[in-house]
């Protein structure tokens, strides 16, 4: 019997941290003001619009997830559908006669209130025995009713000077699940999960814009799937026996990945954003900043540098935007330092006993860290690299500036432009060393009419020693 109930909280806890980032991806963008051009076209990921709107506007009303699972015994499947329900907020100002009138903004000492679309979190829970899914499709229709809420706005003396009115429209949808056994050596099932917007809403007029459809849409919709016993297969790195059936899975408008704790495979996040298996929030992250097209450090610095008026507008735009402003204003310097950069690969050098704080300056202060006596780029070295004088041995011949070489790309690289130069001769212009100890030859191609210009501008082609053969030394 299909049931709807609260899911075991521990099952999805780790995965939900990433799912929250998916839910609010692009919710409000820097500079976090409603008036900013970036915030006038919102909610681009996982938007399931009403079916009457979708075809003519090249948007979609459903998501389809297909993934392979290996349930054990009398396993049950737990499903959590999450999305935002857009609700339209308007601003009203109190009049002397006791009435209220809609206004474009309401000025307060600490913020400027403006009309805005807020996103209310919605969740649909479902648990069902896997055996029931094998017997046939299981459907769970759901609805969220229309509604209206009013929040009074008062001044320092407690007088009501206005109010915020939030209106939400009705949303209807359905979650459909089924499982079918696969013809493979092991007991494996293909799970199909479809989320569909079934709202009966139709555009009220010809040419109605996207804003009219959003209150009736499932915004940032995604699924969390969990098996009580058994595991899911990775869709990007399946075992050899399952590669064929995984390739046949048809995912539409979503991307399922293994989620939850590393090393486990009993939870899947089906996301409208492409992720890798076991995605995680960076430990240096200071909190949700919503604008994932930017680096947290840049966002924090730019946000802290906003004018007082811009911050007042951001605080009045949305409670989440206000939290970002407060976060940037109160960030201690040591927290900002952590955002400047971390190289986790160095843990392989420092070993398991290295400190948890993996910022580069602190790593290089540890005695256990590998440090060359004097790196090649340090001026204190007697043999400091000199691109104009250095020569390197290739096939027993010293090659440096002025040497003619035969280009033979393909041993390491497959860049199309390089392949066009196969068999051409070139003149070495510089011998360059990188910080990893690699060597690169800067060259100009002989016969290139633009070689002189490239040489003056320092715009060369670059090859590694194994991609050239010496012709002669000049």
C-alpha positions in Angstrom: 0.0 0.0 0.0 1.4 3.4 -1.0 1.8 5.8 2.0 2.8 9.4 2.4 4.8 10.1 5.5 7.8 11.8 6.9 11.0 10.3 5.6 13.8 9.2 8.0 15.6 12.5 8.5 19.0 10.9 8.7 18.7 9.3 5.2 18.7 12.5 3.3 20.5 14.9 5.6 23.8 15.0 3.7 22.2 15.1 0.3 19.8 17.8 1.4 22.7 20.2 1.9 23.4 20.1 -1.8 19.7 19.9 -2.7 19.2 23.2 -0.8 21.8 24.8 -3.0 20.0 23.5 -6.1 16.6 24.7 -4.7 17.9 28.3 -4.3 20.3 28.4 -7.3 19.9 31.9 -8.8 17.2 32.8 -6.3 18.6 36.4 -6.0 21.8 37.6 -7.7 24.4 40.2 -6.8 23.9 43.1 -6.1 20.8 41.5 -4.4 18.4 44.3 -5.4 15.1 43.8 -7.1 15.9 46.7 -9.4 19.1 45.1 -10.7 18.8 43.9 -14.3 20.1 40.4 -13.3 17.1 40.0 -10.9 14.5 40.7 -13.5 14.7 37.3 -15.2 14.8 34.7 -12.4 14.4 31.0 -11.9 16.0 29.3 -14.9 16.6 25.8 -13.5 14.0 23.1 -13.0 11.0 25.2 -13.8 8.0 23.0 -14.6 5.4 25.3 -16.2 1.7 24.6 -16.7 1.1 22.3 -19.8 -0.9 25.0 -21.6 2.1 27.3 -21.4 4.9 25.0 -22.2 4.7 24.1 -26.0 4.5 27.7 -27.3 7.3 29.0 -25.1 9.9 26.2 -25.5 9.6 25.3 -21.8 8.6 22.0 -20.3 6.0 20.8 -17.8 7.6 17.6 -16.7 10.9 15.9 -15.5 11.7 12.3 -16.2 14.3 10.4 -14.1 15.5 6.9 -15.1 18.1 5.2 -13.0 19.2 1.6 -12.3 18.8 0.2 -8.8 19.6 -3.0 -7.0 17.1 -3.4 -4.1 17.6 -6.1 -1.5 14.8 -8.1 0.2 11.7 -6.2 0.9 13.2 -2.8 0.2 11.1 0.4 0.2 11.8 3.5 -1.8 11.6 6.9 -0.1 10.9 9.8 -2.4 11.1 13.5 -1.6 10.0 16.0 -4.3 11.1 19.6 -3.5 10.3 22.8 -5.3 9.6 26.5 -4.8 6.1 28.0 -5.0 6.4 31.5 -6.3 4.3 34.0 -4.5 3.8 37.5 -5.6 4.5 40.2 -3.0 3.1 43.7 -3.4 3.7 46.8 -1.2 0.9 48.9 0.2 1.1 52.2 2.0 -1.3 53.3 4.7 -3.5 56.3 3.9 -4.8 58.9 6.4 -8.4 57.5 6.0 -7.3 54.0 7.0 -7.2 52.5 3.5 -4.1 51.1 1.8 -2.8 51.8 -1.7 -0.2 49.8 -3.7 3.1 51.7 -4.2 6.3 51.1 -6.0 8.3 51.3 -2.8 8.1 52.0 0.9 11.0 53.7 2.6 12.1 52.5 6.0 15.2 53.6 8.0 16.9 50.2 7.5 15.4 49.0 4.2 13.4 49.9 1.1 10.4 47.6 0.5 9.6 46.9 -3.1 7.3 44.4 -5.0 9.0 41.0 -5.4 8.4 37.3 -6.1 9.3 35.2 -3.1 9.8 31.5 -3.2 8.1 29.3 -0.6 9.6 25.9 0.0 7.3 23.0 -0.8 7.9 19.2 -0.2 6.0 16.1 -1.3 7.0 12.9 0.6 6.2 9.4 -0.4 7.3 5.9 0.6 6.4 2.8 -1.4 7.5 -0.9 -1.4 9.7 -1.7 -4.4 7.6 -4.7 -5.0 4.5 -2.5 -5.5 6.4 -0.5 -8.1 7.3 -3.7 -10.0 3.6 -4.6 -10.1 2.6 -1.4 -11.9 2.8 2.4 -11.9 2.1 4.2 -8.6 0.8 7.8 -8.8 0.6 10.5 -6.1 -1.4 13.6 -7.2 -0.7 16.7 -5.2 -2.0 20.3 -5.0 -1.1 23.5 -3.3 -4.0 25.9 -3.0 -4.1 29.6 -3.8 -3.8 31.9 -0.8 -3.2 35.4 0.4 -1.2 36.6 3.4 -0.8 40.1 4.9 2.1 41.3 6.9 1.9 44.7 8.6 4.8 47.2 8.3 5.2 49.4 11.4 7.5 52.3 12.2 9.7 52.8 15.3 6.7 54.0 17.3 4.6 50.9 16.4 2.3 52.7 14.0 1.2 50.7 10.9 2.5 52.6 7.9 1.9 50.0 5.3 1.7 46.3 4.7 3.1 43.5 2.5 0.5 41.4 0.6 1.6 37.9 -0.6 -0.6 36.1 -3.1 0.0 32.5 -4.2 -1.8 30.7 -7.0 -3.0 27.1 -7.1 -0.5 24.5 -8.3 -1.5 20.9 -9.3 0.9 18.1 -10.1 1.5 14.4 -10.0 4.5 12.2 -9.1 4.5 8.8 -11.0 6.8 5.9 -10.2 7.4 2.5 -11.7 10.1 -0.2 -11.8 10.8 -2.8 -14.3 13.2 -5.7 -14.1 16.2 -5.7 -16.5 17.5 -8.7 -18.4 21.0 -8.7 -16.8 22.9 -11.3 -14.8 22.0 -9.6 -11.5 18.7 -8.5 -10.0 18.5 -5.0 -11.1 15.5 -2.7 -11.8 15.1 0.4 -13.9 13.3 3.0 -11.8 11.3 5.7 -13.6 10.1 8.7 -11.7 8.1 11.4 -13.5 7.2 14.8 -12.0 4.6 16.7 -13.9 2.8 20.0 -13.6 -0.9 19.3 -14.3 -2.3 22.7 -13.5 -5.3 23.7 -15.6 -4.1 27.3 -15.8 -4.1 28.9 -19.2 -2.7 32.3 -20.2 -5.3 35.0 -19.5 -4.4 36.9 -22.7 -2.5 36.5 -25.9 1.2 37.2 -25.5 1.2 36.9 -21.7 4.8 36.9 -20.5 6.6 34.3 -18.4 5.9 36.1 -15.2 2.3 35.2 -15.6 3.1 31.5 -15.6 5.6 31.4 -12.8 3.1 31.5 -9.9 1.5 28.3 -11.3 4.9 26.5 -11.8 7.0 24.2 -9.9 10.3 26.1 -9.6 13.7 24.4 -9.1 12.0 21.0 -8.9 14.2 18.1 -8.0 13.9 14.6 -6.4 15.7 12.8 -3.5 15.4 9.0 -3.8 16.5 6.6 -1.1 16.5 2.8 -0.8 15.9 1.2 2.6 18.0 -1.8 1.5 20.2 -2.0 -1.6 21.9 0.6 -3.8 21.7 2.7 -7.0 24.2 2.5 -9.8 26.2 5.5 -10.9 24.9 6.9 -14.2 28.3 8.3 -15.1 30.5 5.4 -13.9 28.4 2.2 -13.9 30.0 -1.3 -13.6 30.9 -3.0 -16.9 27.8 -5.3 -16.8 25.4 -2.4 -16.5 26.8 0.1 -19.1 24.3 -0.9 -21.7 21.2 -0.6 -19.6 22.5 2.7 -18.1 23.0 4.1 -21.6 19.4 3.2 -22.4 18.1 5.3 -19.5 16.3 8.4 -20.8 16.5 11.3 -18.4 14.6 14.4 -19.5 15.2 17.8 -17.9 17.1 16.4 -15.0 20.4 14.7 -14.0 20.5 11.9 -11.4 23.7 11.5 -9.3 24.6 9.5 -6.3 24.3 11.6 -3.2 24.6 11.4 0.5 27.7 10.2 2.4 30.8 9.3 0.3 31.1 5.6 -0.2 27.3 5.0 0.0 25.0 4.4 -3.0 21.6 4.3 -1.4 20.6 7.9 -2.1 20.2 9.7 -5.4 19.7 13.4 -6.1 17.9 14.0 -9.4 18.8 17.6 -10.1 18.0 20.1 -12.9 21.7 21.1 -12.7 24.5 18.8 -13.9 26.5 17.6 -10.9 29.0 14.9 -10.2 28.4 11.9 -8.0 28.5 12.7 -4.3 28.5 16.5 -4.7 29.3 18.5 -1.6 29.4 22.0 -0.4 32.9 23.3 -0.1 34.0 23.4 3.6 35.2 27.0 3.1 31.7 28.2 2.1 30.5 30.8 4.6 26.8 30.4 3.8 24.3 30.6 1.0 25.0 33.5 -1.4 22.7 32.2 -4.2 24.7 33.6 -7.1 26.7 30.5 -8.1 28.0 32.2 -11.2 30.4 34.1 -9.0 33.1 33.1 -6.6 32.2 33.5 -2.9 35.2 35.6 -2.2 34.3 38.1 -4.9 30.7 38.1 -3.9 31.6 38.8 -0.2 34.0 41.6 -1.1 31.6 43.2 -3.6 28.6 42.9 -1.3 30.5 44.5 1.6 31.5 47.4 -0.8 27.8 48.3 -1.7 26.7 51.7 -0.7 24.4 52.1 2.3 21.5 52.9 0.0 22.1 49.8 -2.1 22.2 47.7 1.1 18.9 49.2 2.2 17.4 48.2 -1.1 18.8 44.7 -0.9 17.5 44.2 2.7 14.0 45.2 1.6 14.1 43.0 -1.5 14.1 39.6 0.3 14.9 38.2 3.7 17.5 35.9 2.0 19.1 38.9 0.4 19.2 40.7 3.7 20.9 37.7 5.2 23.7 37.9 2.5 24.2 41.6 3.3 24.5 40.9 7.0 26.8 38.0 6.3 29.2 40.2 4.3 29.1 43.0 6.8 30.0 40.8 9.8 32.5 38.5 8.2 35.7 38.3 10.3 39.0 38.7 8.3 40.1 35.1 9.0 36.9 33.8 7.4 37.5 35.9 4.3 41.1 34.5 4.2 39.7 31.0 4.0 37.8 32.0 0.8 41.0 33.1 -0.9 42.0 29.6 -1.9 42.5 26.0 -0.8 44.5 23.2 -2.5 43.1 19.9 -1.2 45.5 17.9 -3.5 48.3 18.9 -1.2 46.9 16.6 1.5 48.5 13.8 -0.5 51.9 15.5 0.3 51.2 16.6 3.8 49.8 13.3 4.9 46.9 12.4 7.1 48.2 14.3 10.1 48.2 17.6 8.3 46.0 20.3 9.9 42.4 20.5 8.7 42.9 24.1 7.6 44.4 23.6 4.1 45.1 27.2 3.1 48.3 27.4 1.2 50.2 29.8 3.6 49.7 27.5 6.6 50.6 24.4 4.6 54.0 25.8 3.7 54.6 26.6 7.4 54.3 23.0 8.3 57.7 21.2 8.7 56.2 18.0 7.1 55.3 19.7 3.9 57.5 19.0 0.9 59.6 22.1 0.0 62.3 22.2 -2.6 65.6 23.7 -1.3 65.3 26.6 -3.8 62.6 26.5 -6.5 63.6 27.2 -10.1 61.8 30.6 -10.1 63.5 31.9 -7.0 66.0 34.7 -7.8 68.3 33.3 -5.1 69.1 30.3 -7.3 72.3 30.5 -9.3 70.7 28.8 -12.3 67.5 30.9 -12.5 65.5 30.0 -15.6 66.2 32.3 -18.6 63.8 31.7 -21.5 66.2 33.5 -23.9 69.3 31.4 -23.0 68.0 28.1 -21.8 68.6 25.0 -23.9 67.1 21.5 -23.4 68.2 18.2 -24.8 65.8 16.6 -27.4 66.9 13.4 -29.1 70.5 14.1 -28.1 70.5 17.7 -29.5 70.4 20.9 -27.4 67.4 23.0 -28.4 66.9 26.6 -27.5 66.1 30.0 -29.0 66.9 30.0 -32.7 66.7 26.3 -33.1 64.6 24.9 -36.0 62.3 22.0 -35.1 59.9 19.7 -36.8 56.4 19.8 -35.3 54.9 16.4 -34.6 51.8 16.9 -32.4 49.7 14.0 -31.5 51.8 12.1 -29.1 50.0 13.9 -26.2 47.6 16.4 -27.6 44.6 16.2 -30.0 44.0 19.9 -30.5 42.7 20.5 -34.1 44.9 23.6 -34.6 48.0 21.6 -33.6 47.2 18.7 -35.8 47.0 21.1 -38.8 50.7 21.8 -38.1 51.8 18.2 -38.3 55.1 18.1 -40.3 55.6 21.9 -40.4 58.9 23.4 -39.3 59.1 26.1 -36.7 61.6 28.4 -35.0 62.0 28.2 -31.2 61.4 31.7 -29.6 61.7 30.8 -25.9 62.2 27.9 -23.5 59.7 28.2 -20.6 59.4 26.4 -17.3 56.2 26.1 -15.3 55.8 25.8 -11.5 55.2 22.0 -11.8 58.6 21.5 -13.4 57.3 21.1 -17.0 59.1 22.6 -20.0 57.3 24.3 -22.9 58.8 25.6 -26.2 57.3 28.8 -27.6 57.6 28.7 -31.4 56.6 30.5 -34.5 55.8 28.5 -37.7 58.1 29.0 -40.6 56.4 30.4 -43.6 53.7 32.1 -41.5 53.3 35.6 -43.0 52.2 36.9 -39.5 55.2 35.5 -37.7 56.9 38.9 -37.2 53.7 40.4 -35.7 53.3 37.4 -33.4 56.9 37.8 -32.3 56.5 41.5 -31.5 53.3 40.8 -29.6 54.7 37.7 -27.8 51.9 35.5 -29.2 53.4 32.1 -29.8 52.4 28.5 -30.2 53.5 26.2 -27.4 54.6 22.6 -27.6 56.2 20.2 -25.2 59.6 18.6 -25.9 58.0 15.3 -27.0 56.0 17.1 -29.7 59.0 18.3 -31.7 62.1 16.9 -33.4 65.3 19.0 -33.7 66.4 19.8 -37.3 69.5 21.9 -36.6 71.0 24.3 -34.1 71.7 27.9 -34.9 
